[in-house]
């Protein structure tokens, strides 16, 4: 990403420029930013000692914009970038719900490699227990599911937490 950093009634020195560029570069991990486009940052004096930092970042999804007024330059830049990150997170959630396939490719996935090999393999021993004990163990471990062997049916089963707050049970026929 290119950077266009301007100062209005403020001289933007190399240290300020480096801070802005480093923080804006962090956005590349969240959203696809066209290399031909440039992020525009304007630093202005806003009243007494306060500085106003305006950030505009063009993305493939649209223009992301934030502005912050603060007395400390470094804090103002951090707050402006934090606002942009929040916007990206909200927008990504909306896109994944509405236009999952067509627009989601503009965002990076957490794991960019589409590798069919498992990242980690874990072997467990399914202990015999009743459903209530399995739910209690799942909650104590803060997991979203728990695999166990049901005492009553002598079959492997999976209890899981549902989005509505309830529990679900998958019984496995062998």
N, C-alpha and C positions, 0 to 999 in steps of 0.2 A: 504494500500500500504506500502511496505517496503522501506527503504531508505538506500542507500549506498553512504556515503559522504566521499570524499577523498580530501586531500590537498597535492599539489605538491609544495614543497618549502614554504608552508604556513601551520601553525598549525590551524586546525579548532577547535575553542573552543565551549563550550556548547551554548553560545548565538548565534553564527553563525549557529550551527546545528539546533537550535530551529527555527530560522528565516526561514531556508530552508524548514524544515518539515512543518511548518505552511502554508507557501505559496504553497508548492506542494500539500498539503491536499485539497486546494481549487479546484484543478482540478477534484476531484471526483464528483463534481456536474455537470460537463460537459460531461465526458466520462467514460465508464466502464473500470476500471483498475483492472487487475487480482491481487488478494491478494498474490499469490505465486511469482509474479514478483516484482522486486525492481527497483525503480527509482535511477539512478546513477548520482551523482553530483560531479563534479571535480572543485576544486578551485586552480588556478595556478597563479604564478607571471608572468606577461607579460610585460617585459621591466621594466622601472623605478619603479614607484609606482602603476602602473595599475594592476588590478586583472582581470583574465579571468575566467568566470563562465560558465561551460559547463553542460547542463542538458539533460539527455536521459531518456525518460519515455516510457516503452513498454505498449501498449494498445492492445485491441483485434482487432483494426483496423490496427495498424502498429506502428512503432517506431516514437515518436515525439521527435525532437531534437532542441535545441537552444543553442547559445553561445553568450556571451556579454563580452566586455572588457570595464571596467570603473574603475576609481580611488577609488570610494566608494563601499564597499562590498554590503551594503544594497541596493543601487541603482542598482547594477549589478544583484542581485538576482531578484529584482522586474521587471527589464526590461526583463530578461530571461523568467520569468513566464508569463509576458504579451505577449511575442512572442509565447509561447506555446498556450496560450488562443486564440490568433489570428489564429494560425494554426488549432486549433480544430474547431473554428467557420467556417473557410473556408472549411475544410474537411467535416464538417457536412452538409454544404450547397451543396457541390458537391454530397455527398452520397444521400441526399434527392432528388436531381434532377435525378440521374442516377439509383441507386439501392434502391429505396425507401423501399421496403419490406424486402429484404434479409439482408441488412447491417445496416439499421437504428436502429435495435434493440440493437446494440452495444452502442448506445448513450442513455442517459437518456432523457426522455421527460420532459418538464417544469412542467407538472402535472403528477406525477407518478401514482396517484390513478386513476383507470378507474372506476369512479363512474357515474352512469346514472342520478343521481339527479342533478338538476341545482345548480350551485354555487350561483347564484343570480337571483332573479326574479324582473322584473321592469314593472310597468304598466304605459302606456303613454296615453295621449289624443291626437289623431291625429287632428291637426288644419286644417281648410280649407284654401287652398292657391293655387296659380298657380305654375307650375313647376319651373319657374325661381326663385321665392321666396324660394322654397324648396331647390334648389341648393345653393342659397346664404346663407341660414341658415346652411346647411350642412358644407359649407366652413368656415363660421364664427365659428362654433363649432369644427372644425378640425376633423369631423367624416368621416368615409368612406361610410356611408349610412344615409338616413333620411326618416322617415315614416311620411306621411301626408295624408290629404283627398283632392283629386283634386276637385276644384270648378266646372270645366266643366263637368266631368263625375259623380261627387258625389260618387266616390268610393275611397277606401283606396289604396294608392300607395307607392312604395318605390323607391327612387332615390338613386343611388350608384355610386361611383367613380370606373372607370375601370382601369386596369393595364396600358393601353395605354395612360392614361391621360384624356380620354373622360368620359362621363357620361352614365349610363344605367338607364332604367326605368322599374320597375315591376308593372303592374297594376293587382289588385286583383279583381276577379269576385266573387261575393257573391251569 
